[in-house]
Amino acid sequence: MKHSTVFITGLFLALGSLFVGLQIGKAQLKQTTPAGTIQAIAPEVDDKPDSSLQTQSIALLQQQIITLQKQLADKDELIASMQSSMGLLEQQVEIAVEENQQFSERDVSAQSPFKDEPYTLSIDNIKQWTPEPFANVIASQSGDIVKAYEKHHLSERNEDWATTEEEQILAAINQHPLSGDIQIDSISCKQNTCEIRAFELAPQAWMEVSNGFRNLNENRSTSSWSYLAGSEQGTLIYMLTEYKAKDAQDSSEDGE
């Protein structure tokens, strides 16, 4: 009986020692691996986008921008061309109206140099006096304007009168605010006629500028013919003005 008691007591002591050892080991394990330090190992994900894909996208956007810019430039050019054509048409209409008014105010008789007659000149004859592209303008015309043109170039030059007229016309053009939009090719006066060749660099500029030197003719009887046409250098301008001879004008005034 005594031996059984001792054996049981020893067994309890061994179990107690084992329990205490387990608790101590558990505490040490917790100290070695603290809570919160165990992290799940997740696969690394490269969140950087593919550089080649970025380059392709940028190149595509740049190409689209260039295409849009070209389309806008083409539209702007088309609009400018249409505005220039409209301006040219308006000027031709205004010139036609003005010339009709001049004819209605005066008796258009057989003496008028602007009757509609089928008179023409060959391009070779015209080129001896006038360079291209203006020569082509005259060659495409017929009737009175061609006769007036030929008369102008066959006439002798009245140096004093012609020089004065040329200087007045040129001064009137240069003094106008829009003179920079007119490129003068030639101003030539003879006995009683003046020819102007020029290029219009902006729509309707010639109509505005020419009104300035037309005021020089307010007290003189004149007949004028104008032609405007598109060209690579701008709108081509050809104008021929015939003034009534001074002695004939003075005689008519004396008769009144």
Buried (B, 14 or more C-beta within 10 A) or exposed (E): EEEEEEEEEEEEEEEEEEEEEEEEEEEEEEEEEEEEEEEEEEEEEEEEEEEEEEEEEEEEEEEEEEEEEEEEEEEEEEEEEEEBEEBBEEBBEBBEEBBEEBEEEEEEEEEEBBEEEEBBBEBEBBBEBBEEBBBBBBBEBBBBBBBBBBBBBEBEEBEEBBEEBBEBBBEBBEEBEBBEBBEBBEBBBBBBBBBBBBBBBBBBBBBBBBEBBBEBEEEEBBBBBBBBBEBEEBBBBBBBBBBBEEEEBEEEEEEE
